Amino acid sequence: MTIAQAITELTQVLGDRLTTSKSDLDLHGQSEAYFPPTPPDAVAYPRSTEEVSQIMRICSAHDCPVVAWGTGTSLEGHALAINGGICVDFTKMDKILRVSPEDMDCTVQPGVTREALNTDLRATGLFFPVDPGANASLGGMTSTRASGTTAVRYGTMRDNVMGLEVVLADGRVIRTGTRARKSSSGYDLTALFTGAEGTLGLITEITLRLRGQPEAISAAVCAFDSTEDAVNAVITTIQMGIPMARIEFLDKASAAVCKAQSGIELAEAPHLLVEFHGSETSTAEDATRFGEVAEEFGGTDFRWSSKPEERSALWEMRHRAYWSTLAAHPGCTGVTTDACVPISQLARAIEDARKLIDDSPVPGYILGHVGDGNYHSLLIIDPNKPEDKAAAKALAKRMSEQALELQGTITGEHGIGMGKLPLMAEQHGDAWSVMGDLKRTLDPQNILNPGKVVQQNG
């Protein structure tokens, strides 16, 4: 491995868009989570697919690790250069290349953020629905198979990515998928690279499915006496076919923190936050029907609104729950889980997780996208106390194991990175080694985001 030689050659290609300044390295060595800083040896800022291809050819020739970077909002250390090497920052590849309103699709470069895309789409009557909360890059969202609050209606990135342009480890450029709505032509390589976390190739273009902007939107919030009551209200709402665009859960502790930080009035009790998309009439009817279901399960303090400012405040509170919780514990950081189980097992999973937290030495909060069985636990640790981190990691591991026991998964949306790597064998068994075989075929030198998703020597 000759990283220094790779940097010299990359400088000849990129000029001052290949930097080794300490500030840049430090910025790209940070994450949103508890992992220690791991700065790369250099940061590259390509502007085209051809430049990304040149980067990969040079790095392949010198066995130099390469890690892709979007906006750095991932929670499992996905974009950390744990083996050093080159961090490829896609923020300068931020063009919306094509929008086809009649076909309801578009093609973008990976550095485009979801908010920037939706701003550009306003005049078309279309929008891109996947909303993970953070203003993440669409390349990062594709690489982690992101989802979020709207997945219950619109699906995840898996359901909304139609095709990709990808640069492989040896510099080859391939295209996967087409703009057709279906195909039976060969292996589904689009699905393979969507969620591969940059371990199989670098995504340089993404073709996305778009949706029609709803005529009207209404949102509702409701408190419950117990988690079981709240989850049973969700299950009944789904079974009745009430079309929810979002349905989110806050446990008692999360509701208290969100109330304190946002100023929105919430009882200190489990809550459901719901949103409906449709016409003026249908959204009002949906909200009313949901209110009736909630009342059956003891729901109280039911409030709904179609006013944009009130809806925005509600979802801003939900999206900021992670940072609000950390703000309530100055100087602390968090260890997160994002297990997902069959919805029939959700109440049990959350109650089991709550009991584990209550019996542990670290405080924790539970919230999540309950419409698709996905729940998050945020465990608070003092970074200066190794015993806190050890306790939280052990707790998170046990929660993931409980999800597997309920025929769920260790991660519903955050991905694997290196944080959940030790649990992959437990979930996948021999299938994990098949993933390793794919990695070795496409990246035999193990230079693409090494140490993430799969285990591979070299």
BAVEX-292531 format. One record per residue (C-alpha): residue number from 0; x, y, z. Coordinates in Angstrom, 3 decimals, decimal comma. Example, Ala and Ser with C-alpha at 12.3 -4.5 7.8 and 13.67 -1.06 7.14 Angstrom:
BAVEX-292531
ATOM / num / east / north / up
ATOM / 0 / 12,300 / -4,500 / 7,800
ATOM / 1 / 13,670 / -1,060 / 7,140
//
This chain:
BAVEX-292531
ATOM / num / east / north / up
ATOM / 0 / 0,000 / 0,000 / 0,000
ATOM / 1 / 1,506 / 3,320 / -1,081
ATOM / 2 / -0,991 / 5,984 / -0,105
ATOM / 3 / 1,603 / 8,747 / -0,496
ATOM / 4 / 2,197 / 7,814 / -4,143
ATOM / 5 / -1,540 / 7,741 / -4,798
ATOM / 6 / -1,869 / 11,233 / -3,300
ATOM / 7 / 0,932 / 12,527 / -5,544
ATOM / 8 / -0,758 / 11,170 / -8,684
ATOM / 9 / -4,206 / 12,344 / -7,625
ATOM / 10 / -2,877 / 15,862 / -7,108
ATOM / 11 / -1,786 / 15,883 / -10,756
ATOM / 12 / -5,375 / 15,015 / -11,768
ATOM / 13 / -7,375 / 17,140 / -9,313
ATOM / 14 / -5,034 / 20,005 / -8,419
ATOM / 15 / -6,277 / 21,886 / -5,363
ATOM / 16 / -9,370 / 19,659 / -5,242
ATOM / 17 / -7,155 / 17,062 / -3,583
ATOM / 18 / -6,424 / 18,403 / -0,127
ATOM / 19 / -4,418 / 17,271 / 2,877
ATOM / 20 / -5,210 / 20,291 / 5,042
ATOM / 21 / -5,766 / 19,428 / 8,687
ATOM / 22 / -9,152 / 21,144 / 8,811
ATOM / 23 / -10,459 / 19,108 / 5,879
ATOM / 24 / -9,047 / 15,871 / 7,244
ATOM / 25 / -10,505 / 16,516 / 10,686
ATOM / 26 / -13,928 / 17,345 / 9,223
ATOM / 27 / -13,987 / 14,076 / 7,274
ATOM / 28 / -12,801 / 12,094 / 10,282
ATOM / 29 / -15,913 / 12,885 / 12,343
ATOM / 30 / -19,274 / 11,155 / 12,551
ATOM / 31 / -22,643 / 11,854 / 14,165
ATOM / 32 / -22,131 / 8,987 / 16,609
ATOM / 33 / -19,775 / 7,808 / 19,320
ATOM / 34 / -16,897 / 6,606 / 17,115
ATOM / 35 / -13,489 / 8,213 / 17,705
ATOM / 36 / -12,141 / 10,586 / 15,021
ATOM / 37 / -10,411 / 8,774 / 12,156
ATOM / 38 / -9,246 / 11,332 / 9,565
ATOM / 39 / -8,296 / 10,129 / 6,076
ATOM / 40 / -4,907 / 10,867 / 4,508
ATOM / 41 / -6,457 / 13,136 / 1,869
ATOM / 42 / -9,834 / 14,374 / 0,652
ATOM / 43 / -10,743 / 14,416 / -3,052
ATOM / 44 / -13,490 / 16,607 / -4,532
ATOM / 45 / -14,348 / 15,214 / -7,976
ATOM / 46 / -16,628 / 17,046 / -10,387
ATOM / 47 / -17,389 / 14,279 / -12,877
ATOM / 48 / -17,724 / 10,540 / -13,311
ATOM / 49 / -14,503 / 10,525 / -15,325
ATOM / 50 / -12,608 / 12,048 / -12,404
ATOM / 51 / -14,061 / 9,440 / -10,044
ATOM / 52 / -12,939 / 6,767 / -12,486
ATOM / 53 / -9,427 / 8,243 / -12,529
ATOM / 54 / -9,388 / 8,307 / -8,725
ATOM / 55 / -10,282 / 4,625 / -8,580
ATOM / 56 / -7,736 / 3,625 / -11,235
ATOM / 57 / -4,956 / 5,395 / -9,356
ATOM / 58 / -5,992 / 4,072 / -5,961
ATOM / 59 / -6,330 / 0,547 / -7,350
ATOM / 60 / -2,799 / 0,747 / -8,744
ATOM / 61 / -1,472 / 1,663 / -5,299
ATOM / 62 / -3,747 / -0,431 / -3,031
ATOM / 63 / -5,029 / 2,801 / -1,503
ATOM / 64 / -8,313 / 2,665 / 0,466
ATOM / 65 / -11,195 / 4,824 / -0,788
ATOM / 66 / -14,200 / 5,945 / 1,266
ATOM / 67 / -17,157 / 7,883 / -0,156
ATOM / 68 / -18,562 / 10,922 / 1,682
ATOM / 69 / -21,964 / 12,562 / 1,273
ATOM / 70 / -22,941 / 14,863 / 4,142
ATOM / 71 / -21,545 / 12,820 / 7,034
ATOM / 72 / -24,886 / 12,204 / 8,776
ATOM / 73 / -24,639 / 8,411 / 9,082
ATOM / 74 / -24,826 / 6,820 / 12,531
ATOM / 75 / -22,797 / 3,611 / 12,199
ATOM / 76 / -19,422 / 4,978 / 11,102
ATOM / 77 / -20,053 / 4,246 / 7,419
ATOM / 78 / -17,889 / 7,075 / 6,041
ATOM / 79 / -14,942 / 6,870 / 8,430
ATOM / 80 / -11,564 / 6,054 / 6,876
ATOM / 81 / -10,550 / 3,528 / 9,511
ATOM / 82 / -7,640 / 2,316 / 7,319
ATOM / 83 / -6,662 / 5,790 / 6,141
ATOM / 84 / -6,529 / 6,514 / 2,417
ATOM / 85 / -8,644 / 8,843 / 0,269
ATOM / 86 / -12,031 / 10,241 / 1,232
ATOM / 87 / -14,019 / 11,040 / -1,929
ATOM / 88 / -16,322 / 13,950 / -1,072
ATOM / 89 / -19,198 / 14,214 / -3,579
ATOM / 90 / -20,435 / 17,671 / -2,591
ATOM / 91 / -19,161 / 19,198 / -5,879
ATOM / 92 / -21,123 / 16,614 / -7,887
ATOM / 93 / -24,465 / 18,223 / -7,025
ATOM / 94 / -26,249 / 18,691 / -10,350
ATOM / 95 / -29,815 / 17,690 / -11,117
ATOM / 96 / -29,159 / 16,247 / -14,557
ATOM / 97 / -32,703 / 15,607 / -15,765
ATOM / 98 / -36,307 / 15,866 / -14,591
ATOM / 99 / -39,035 / 14,193 / -16,665
ATOM / 100 / -42,407 / 15,240 / -15,200
ATOM / 101 / -44,361 / 13,152 / -17,710
ATOM / 102 / -42,506 / 9,992 / -16,619
ATOM / 103 / -42,320 / 11,061 / -12,961
ATOM / 104 / -38,585 / 10,413 / -12,667
ATOM / 105 / -35,277 / 12,272 / -12,553
ATOM / 106 / -31,522 / 11,693 / -12,648
ATOM / 107 / -29,180 / 13,382 / -10,189
ATOM / 108 / -25,551 / 13,364 / -9,158
ATOM / 109 / -24,819 / 11,900 / -5,714
ATOM / 110 / -24,066 / 15,214 / -3,993
ATOM / 111 / -27,610 / 16,539 / -4,489
ATOM / 112 / -29,429 / 16,650 / -1,148
ATOM / 113 / -33,044 / 15,598 / -0,797
ATOM / 114 / -34,108 / 19,142 / 0,196
ATOM / 115 / -32,333 / 20,670 / -2,806
ATOM / 116 / -34,087 / 18,203 / -5,125
ATOM / 117 / -37,506 / 18,940 / -3,677
ATOM / 118 / -36,917 / 22,681 / -3,920
ATOM / 119 / -36,098 / 22,253 / -7,606
ATOM / 120 / -39,193 / 20,097 / -8,154
ATOM / 121 / -41,728 / 22,529 / -6,693
ATOM / 122 / -42,887 / 23,900 / -10,051
ATOM / 123 / -43,391 / 20,417 / -11,524
ATOM / 124 / -46,070 / 19,213 / -9,108
ATOM / 125 / -43,783 / 16,333 / -8,104
ATOM / 126 / -41,635 / 15,552 / -5,081
ATOM / 127 / -39,175 / 12,961 / -3,822
ATOM / 128 / -40,735 / 11,361 / -0,747
ATOM / 129 / -37,989 / 9,525 / 1,174
ATOM / 130 / -37,330 / 11,553 / 4,328
ATOM / 131 / -34,695 / 10,293 / 6,796
ATOM / 132 / -34,869 / 13,534 / 8,783
ATOM / 133 / -31,409 / 14,891 / 8,100
ATOM / 134 / -30,800 / 16,773 / 4,845
ATOM / 135 / -28,724 / 13,854 / 3,593
ATOM / 136 / -27,207 / 13,529 / 0,133
ATOM / 137 / -29,052 / 11,274 / -2,282
ATOM / 138 / -25,837 / 9,357 / -2,898
ATOM / 139 / -25,489 / 8,624 / 0,800
ATOM / 140 / -29,169 / 7,751 / 1,086
ATOM / 141 / -28,810 / 5,306 / -1,813
ATOM / 142 / -25,644 / 3,781 / -0,389
ATOM / 143 / -27,302 / 3,105 / 2,968
ATOM / 144 / -30,731 / 2,157 / 1,556
ATOM / 145 / -32,205 / 4,913 / 3,698
ATOM / 146 / -35,850 / 5,284 / 4,618
ATOM / 147 / -37,459 / 7,418 / 7,325
ATOM / 148 / -40,782 / 8,805 / 8,414
ATOM / 149 / -42,587 / 8,459 / 5,065
ATOM / 150 / -41,604 / 4,851 / 4,323
ATOM / 151 / -44,975 / 3,507 / 5,485
ATOM / 152 / -46,588 / 5,032 / 2,369
ATOM / 153 / -43,817 / 5,674 / -0,148
ATOM / 154 / -41,270 / 2,970 / 0,649
ATOM / 155 / -37,522 / 3,201 / 1,161
ATOM / 156 / -34,685 / 4,024 / -1,222
ATOM / 157 / -34,915 / 0,408 / -2,403
ATOM / 158 / -38,378 / 1,197 / -3,782
ATOM / 159 / -37,477 / 4,576 / -5,295
ATOM / 160 / -34,099 / 4,027 / -7,002
ATOM / 161 / -34,636 / 2,970 / -10,625
ATOM / 162 / -31,071 / 2,923 / -11,908
ATOM / 163 / -27,485 / 3,861 / -11,115
ATOM / 164 / -24,175 / 4,814 / -12,653
ATOM / 165 / -21,382 / 3,218 / -10,599
ATOM / 166 / -17,592 / 3,367 / -10,738
ATOM / 167 / -16,068 / 0,034 / -9,760
ATOM / 168 / -12,878 / -0,571 / -7,802
ATOM / 169 / -10,790 / -0,875 / -10,981
ATOM / 170 / -12,197 / 2,329 / -12,484
ATOM / 171 / -14,738 / 0,751 / -14,830
ATOM / 172 / -18,016 / 2,664 / -15,172
ATOM / 173 / -21,233 / 0,650 / -15,345
ATOM / 174 / -24,924 / 1,480 / -15,535
ATOM / 175 / -27,605 / -0,550 / -13,786
ATOM / 176 / -31,351 / -0,498 / -14,360
ATOM / 177 / -33,312 / 1,583 / -16,850
ATOM / 178 / -36,084 / 4,180 / -16,779
ATOM / 179 / -38,644 / 1,486 / -17,544
ATOM / 180 / -40,952 / 0,681 / -14,648
ATOM / 181 / -40,050 / -3,003 / -14,703
ATOM / 182 / -37,535 / -5,407 / -16,199
ATOM / 183 / -36,764 / -9,140 / -16,149
ATOM / 184 / -33,306 / -8,653 / -17,650
ATOM / 185 / -30,604 / -10,371 / -15,621
ATOM / 186 / -29,454 / -9,807 / -12,047
ATOM / 187 / -30,821 / -6,782 / -10,210
ATOM / 188 / -27,559 / -4,865 / -9,873
ATOM / 189 / -29,389 / -1,687 / -8,887
ATOM / 190 / -30,608 / -3,427 / -5,751
ATOM / 191 / -27,116 / -4,831 / -5,113
ATOM / 192 / -25,448 / -1,406 / -5,013
ATOM / 193 / -28,357 / 0,241 / -3,178
ATOM / 194 / -27,409 / -0,405 / 0,429
ATOM / 195 / -23,863 / -1,655 / -0,229
ATOM / 196 / -22,499 / 1,343 / 1,732
ATOM / 197 / -19,775 / 2,106 / -0,812
ATOM / 198 / -18,115 / -1,302 / -0,407
ATOM / 199 / -18,769 / -2,438 / -3,996
ATOM / 200 / -18,482 / 0,789 / -6,008
ATOM / 201 / -18,881 / 4,571 / -5,968
ATOM / 202 / -22,274 / 5,847 / -7,120
ATOM / 203 / -21,989 / 8,778 / -9,552
ATOM / 204 / -25,550 / 9,071 / -10,915
ATOM / 205 / -28,951 / 8,053 / -9,532
ATOM / 206 / -32,254 / 7,764 / -11,373
ATOM / 207 / -35,142 / 8,223 / -8,958
ATOM / 208 / -38,886 / 7,644 / -9,005
ATOM / 209 / -40,884 / 10,796 / -8,166
ATOM / 210 / -44,391 / 11,169 / -6,723
ATOM / 211 / -47,186 / 13,676 / -7,159
ATOM / 212 / -47,358 / 16,438 / -4,583
ATOM / 213 / -50,493 / 15,854 / -2,485
ATOM / 214 / -53,294 / 18,391 / -2,827
ATOM / 215 / -53,681 / 18,533 / 0,951
ATOM / 216 / -51,818 / 17,308 / 4,023
ATOM / 217 / -53,137 / 16,915 / 7,548
ATOM / 218 / -51,262 / 15,866 / 10,679
ATOM / 219 / -52,437 / 14,549 / 14,015
ATOM / 220 / -50,961 / 13,797 / 17,439
ATOM / 221 / -52,438 / 11,642 / 20,182
ATOM / 222 / -51,358 / 10,404 / 23,631
ATOM / 223 / -51,835 / 6,882 / 25,032
ATOM / 224 / -51,632 / 5,246 / 28,433
ATOM / 225 / -49,234 / 2,545 / 27,239
ATOM / 226 / -46,963 / 1,490 / 24,390
ATOM / 227 / -49,181 / -1,524 / 23,758
ATOM / 228 / -52,246 / 0,697 / 23,278
ATOM / 229 / -50,367 / 2,976 / 20,863
ATOM / 230 / -49,022 / 0,088 / 18,773
ATOM / 231 / -52,400 / -1,669 / 18,678
ATOM / 232 / -53,904 / 1,577 / 17,378
ATOM / 233 / -51,293 / 1,524 / 14,595
ATOM / 234 / -52,046 / -2,081 / 13,673
ATOM / 235 / -55,791 / -1,433 / 13,560
ATOM / 236 / -55,288 / 1,715 / 11,460
ATOM / 237 / -53,240 / -0,262 / 8,921
ATOM / 238 / -55,726 / -3,149 / 8,858
ATOM / 239 / -58,584 / -0,707 / 8,194
ATOM / 240 / -56,731 / 0,604 / 5,155
ATOM / 241 / -56,476 / 4,174 / 6,403
ATOM / 242 / -53,689 / 5,547 / 4,142
ATOM / 243 / -51,035 / 7,064 / 6,397
ATOM / 244 / -48,078 / 8,960 / 4,945
ATOM / 245 / -46,280 / 8,920 / 8,314
ATOM / 246 / -46,941 / 7,340 / 11,685
ATOM / 247 / -44,335 / 7,899 / 14,387
ATOM / 248 / -44,040 / 6,767 / 18,001
ATOM / 249 / -42,538 / 8,599 / 20,987
ATOM / 250 / -42,230 / 6,859 / 24,334
ATOM / 251 / -42,885 / 8,750 / 27,565
ATOM / 252 / -39,244 / 9,786 / 28,009
ATOM / 253 / -38,926 / 10,969 / 24,391
ATOM / 254 / -42,148 / 12,960 / 24,615
ATOM / 255 / -40,862 / 14,769 / 27,704
ATOM / 256 / -37,574 / 15,723 / 26,011
ATOM / 257 / -39,257 / 16,809 / 22,764
ATOM / 258 / -41,747 / 18,916 / 24,705
ATOM / 259 / -38,971 / 20,645 / 26,650
ATOM / 260 / -36,867 / 21,388 / 23,582
ATOM / 261 / -39,589 / 22,306 / 21,081
ATOM / 262 / -42,167 / 24,067 / 23,214
ATOM / 263 / -44,955 / 21,961 / 21,690
ATOM / 264 / -47,425 / 20,907 / 24,357
ATOM / 265 / -47,281 / 17,142 / 24,926
ATOM / 266 / -48,409 / 15,039 / 27,849
ATOM / 267 / -45,613 / 12,951 / 29,384
ATOM / 268 / -46,984 / 9,741 / 27,894
ATOM / 269 / -46,477 / 7,565 / 24,804
ATOM / 270 / -47,562 / 9,414 / 21,649
ATOM / 271 / -48,370 / 8,739 / 18,020
ATOM / 272 / -47,689 / 11,410 / 15,390
ATOM / 273 / -49,552 / 10,816 / 12,117
ATOM / 274 / -49,731 / 12,510 / 8,711
ATOM / 275 / -52,170 / 11,976 / 5,839
ATOM / 276 / -51,758 / 12,958 / 2,167
ATOM / 277 / -54,594 / 13,367 / -0,321
ATOM / 278 / -57,419 / 15,770 / -1,093
ATOM / 279 / -58,915 / 18,288 / 1,327
ATOM / 280 / -61,839 / 15,950 / 1,932
ATOM / 281 / -59,891 / 12,679 / 2,182
ATOM / 282 / -57,274 / 13,970 / 4,613
ATOM / 283 / -59,951 / 15,333 / 6,930
ATOM / 284 / -61,800 / 12,010 / 6,761
ATOM / 285 / -58,606 / 10,029 / 7,362
ATOM / 286 / -57,732 / 12,123 / 10,408
ATOM / 287 / -61,237 / 11,657 / 11,795
ATOM / 288 / -61,148 / 7,889 / 11,258
ATOM / 289 / -57,739 / 7,676 / 12,911
ATOM / 290 / -59,088 / 9,658 / 15,861
ATOM / 291 / -61,880 / 7,099 / 16,243
ATOM / 292 / -59,382 / 4,227 / 16,214
ATOM / 293 / -57,154 / 5,999 / 18,727
ATOM / 294 / -60,114 / 6,548 / 21,030
ATOM / 295 / -60,856 / 2,806 / 20,990
ATOM / 296 / -57,414 / 2,226 / 22,490
ATOM / 297 / -57,645 / 4,932 / 25,110
ATOM / 298 / -56,091 / 7,712 / 23,060
ATOM / 299 / -56,441 / 11,165 / 24,577
ATOM / 300 / -55,567 / 14,755 / 23,719
ATOM / 301 / -56,171 / 14,060 / 20,013
ATOM / 302 / -55,304 / 17,082 / 17,862
ATOM / 303 / -55,087 / 17,427 / 14,096
ATOM / 304 / -54,292 / 20,280 / 11,776
ATOM / 305 / -53,902 / 21,034 / 8,083
ATOM / 306 / -52,069 / 24,319 / 8,722
ATOM / 307 / -48,573 / 24,138 / 7,198
ATOM / 308 / -46,889 / 25,957 / 10,086
ATOM / 309 / -48,380 / 23,593 / 12,676
ATOM / 310 / -47,484 / 20,503 / 10,645
ATOM / 311 / -43,955 / 21,785 / 10,087
ATOM / 312 / -43,487 / 22,407 / 13,803
ATOM / 313 / -44,678 / 18,886 / 14,622
ATOM / 314 / -42,292 / 17,162 / 12,211
ATOM / 315 / -39,428 / 19,497 / 13,034
ATOM / 316 / -39,859 / 18,361 / 16,637
ATOM / 317 / -39,797 / 14,714 / 15,544
ATOM / 318 / -36,804 / 15,112 / 13,238
ATOM / 319 / -34,846 / 16,920 / 15,938
ATOM / 320 / -35,574 / 14,299 / 18,590
ATOM / 321 / -32,009 / 12,914 / 18,391
ATOM / 322 / -30,400 / 16,316 / 18,944
ATOM / 323 / -33,034 / 17,355 / 21,488
ATOM / 324 / -32,227 / 14,291 / 23,544
ATOM / 325 / -28,493 / 14,997 / 23,425
ATOM / 326 / -29,174 / 18,637 / 24,363
ATOM / 327 / -30,940 / 17,400 / 27,486
ATOM / 328 / -27,685 / 15,648 / 28,475
ATOM / 329 / -24,887 / 18,228 / 27,955
ATOM / 330 / -21,483 / 16,744 / 27,220
ATOM / 331 / -22,928 / 13,333 / 26,380
ATOM / 332 / -23,232 / 11,428 / 23,119
ATOM / 333 / -25,453 / 8,606 / 21,963
ATOM / 334 / -25,394 / 4,968 / 20,936
ATOM / 335 / -28,369 / 4,228 / 18,703
ATOM / 336 / -30,241 / 1,119 / 17,650
ATOM / 337 / -32,749 / 0,843 / 14,809
ATOM / 338 / -34,171 / -2,649 / 14,947
ATOM / 339 / -37,203 / -3,594 / 12,860
ATOM / 340 / -39,664 / -6,408 / 13,565
ATOM / 341 / -42,950 / -7,697 / 12,152
ATOM / 342 / -45,535 / -5,162 / 13,248
ATOM / 343 / -47,423 / -7,809 / 15,238
ATOM / 344 / -44,328 / -8,116 / 17,452
ATOM / 345 / -43,674 / -4,383 / 17,777
ATOM / 346 / -45,328 / -3,747 / 21,141
ATOM / 347 / -43,455 / -6,672 / 22,681
ATOM / 348 / -40,162 / -5,538 / 21,140
ATOM / 349 / -40,515 / -1,976 / 22,449
ATOM / 350 / -41,607 / -3,104 / 25,900
ATOM / 351 / -38,671 / -5,549 / 26,083
ATOM / 352 / -36,304 / -2,770 / 24,998
ATOM / 353 / -37,754 / -0,433 / 27,620
ATOM / 354 / -37,203 / -3,041 / 30,342
ATOM / 355 / -33,591 / -3,541 / 29,253
ATOM / 356 / -32,999 / 0,227 / 29,427
ATOM / 357 / -34,661 / 0,530 / 32,840
ATOM / 358 / -32,442 / -2,251 / 34,187
ATOM / 359 / -29,251 / -0,724 / 32,747
ATOM / 360 / -26,915 / 1,969 / 34,168
ATOM / 361 / -27,435 / 4,308 / 31,161
ATOM / 362 / -30,558 / 6,336 / 30,313
ATOM / 363 / -32,362 / 5,644 / 27,061
ATOM / 364 / -35,220 / 6,838 / 24,868
ATOM / 365 / -37,379 / 4,922 / 22,366
ATOM / 366 / -39,057 / 6,314 / 19,248
ATOM / 367 / -39,592 / 5,124 / 15,743
ATOM / 368 / -41,407 / 4,560 / 12,464
ATOM / 369 / -43,977 / 2,200 / 13,913
ATOM / 370 / -45,993 / 1,914 / 10,694
ATOM / 371 / -43,345 / -0,427 / 9,340
ATOM / 372 / -42,164 / -1,960 / 12,622
ATOM / 373 / -38,996 / 0,139 / 12,918
ATOM / 374 / -38,038 / 1,505 / 16,344
ATOM / 375 / -34,991 / 3,384 / 17,608
ATOM / 376 / -33,399 / 3,400 / 21,024
ATOM / 377 / -31,047 / 6,276 / 21,845
ATOM / 378 / -28,749 / 5,360 / 24,723
ATOM / 379 / -26,969 / 8,264 / 26,415
ATOM / 380 / -23,322 / 7,900 / 27,409
ATOM / 381 / -20,611 / 10,083 / 28,877
ATOM / 382 / -17,721 / 9,822 / 26,361
ATOM / 383 / -15,263 / 10,137 / 29,252
ATOM / 384 / -16,634 / 7,025 / 30,961
ATOM / 385 / -15,617 / 3,797 / 29,182
ATOM / 386 / -18,032 / 1,877 / 31,399
ATOM / 387 / -20,950 / 3,850 / 29,910
ATOM / 388 / -19,979 / 2,948 / 26,367
ATOM / 389 / -19,483 / -0,707 / 27,282
ATOM / 390 / -22,878 / -0,852 / 28,971
ATOM / 391 / -24,620 / 0,854 / 26,039
ATOM / 392 / -22,973 / -1,397 / 23,441
ATOM / 393 / -23,960 / -4,495 / 25,402
ATOM / 394 / -27,495 / -3,149 / 25,725
ATOM / 395 / -27,758 / -2,333 / 22,015
ATOM / 396 / -26,467 / -5,809 / 21,153
ATOM / 397 / -29,100 / -7,444 / 23,335
ATOM / 398 / -31,851 / -5,328 / 21,730
ATOM / 399 / -30,703 / -6,441 / 18,290
ATOM / 400 / -30,685 / -10,059 / 19,416
ATOM / 401 / -34,222 / -9,656 / 20,706
ATOM / 402 / -35,276 / -8,319 / 17,304
ATOM / 403 / -33,780 / -11,396 / 15,635
ATOM / 404 / -35,646 / -13,639 / 18,073
ATOM / 405 / -38,856 / -11,963 / 16,869
ATOM / 406 / -37,880 / -12,650 / 13,213
ATOM / 407 / -36,804 / -9,063 / 12,672
ATOM / 408 / -33,573 / -7,376 / 11,629
ATOM / 409 / -30,692 / -5,671 / 13,437
ATOM / 410 / -31,123 / -2,503 / 11,363
ATOM / 411 / -34,170 / -1,083 / 9,633
ATOM / 412 / -32,495 / 1,972 / 8,100
ATOM / 413 / -29,162 / 3,035 / 9,633
ATOM / 414 / -27,219 / 0,266 / 7,934
ATOM / 415 / -24,229 / -1,727 / 9,145
ATOM / 416 / -21,085 / 0,399 / 8,760
ATOM / 417 / -18,753 / -0,925 / 11,394
ATOM / 418 / -21,085 / -0,407 / 14,343
ATOM / 419 / -23,267 / -3,435 / 13,646
ATOM / 420 / -20,634 / -5,581 / 11,934
ATOM / 421 / -20,374 / -8,065 / 14,849
ATOM / 422 / -24,081 / -8,936 / 14,482
ATOM / 423 / -24,071 / -9,777 / 10,769
ATOM / 424 / -23,217 / -13,456 / 11,171
ATOM / 425 / -26,000 / -13,869 / 13,699
ATOM / 426 / -28,601 / -12,456 / 11,328
ATOM / 427 / -27,389 / -13,850 / 8,008
ATOM / 428 / -25,478 / -17,047 / 8,765
ATOM / 429 / -23,813 / -18,430 / 5,629
ATOM / 430 / -25,432 / -15,695 / 3,539
ATOM / 431 / -22,937 / -13,267 / 5,069
ATOM / 432 / -20,084 / -15,247 / 3,492
ATOM / 433 / -21,889 / -14,966 / 0,137
ATOM / 434 / -21,813 / -11,186 / 0,590
ATOM / 435 / -18,076 / -11,543 / 1,190
ATOM / 436 / -17,753 / -13,503 / -2,058
ATOM / 437 / -19,465 / -10,684 / -3,953
ATOM / 438 / -17,148 / -8,161 / -2,320
ATOM / 439 / -14,054 / -10,154 / -3,294
ATOM / 440 / -15,266 / -10,440 / -6,894
ATOM / 441 / -15,934 / -6,728 / -7,349
ATOM / 442 / -13,171 / -5,435 / -5,058
ATOM / 443 / -10,437 / -8,089 / -4,788
ATOM / 444 / -7,968 / -5,642 / -3,228
ATOM / 445 / -10,498 / -4,589 / -0,560
ATOM / 446 / -9,913 / -0,874 / -1,142
ATOM / 447 / -13,572 / 0,271 / -1,176
ATOM / 448 / -14,636 / 1,253 / 2,336
ATOM / 449 / -12,710 / -1,586 / 3,993
ATOM / 450 / -13,896 / -2,810 / 7,380
ATOM / 451 / -17,586 / -2,138 / 6,691
ATOM / 452 / -20,556 / -4,495 / 6,072
ATOM / 453 / -18,455 / -7,626 / 5,418
ATOM / 454 / -15,252 / -9,088 / 6,771
ATOM / 455 / -12,389 / -9,385 / 4,321
ATOM / 456 / -8,658 / -9,651 / 4,798
ATOM / 457 / -6,314 / -7,482 / 2,808
//
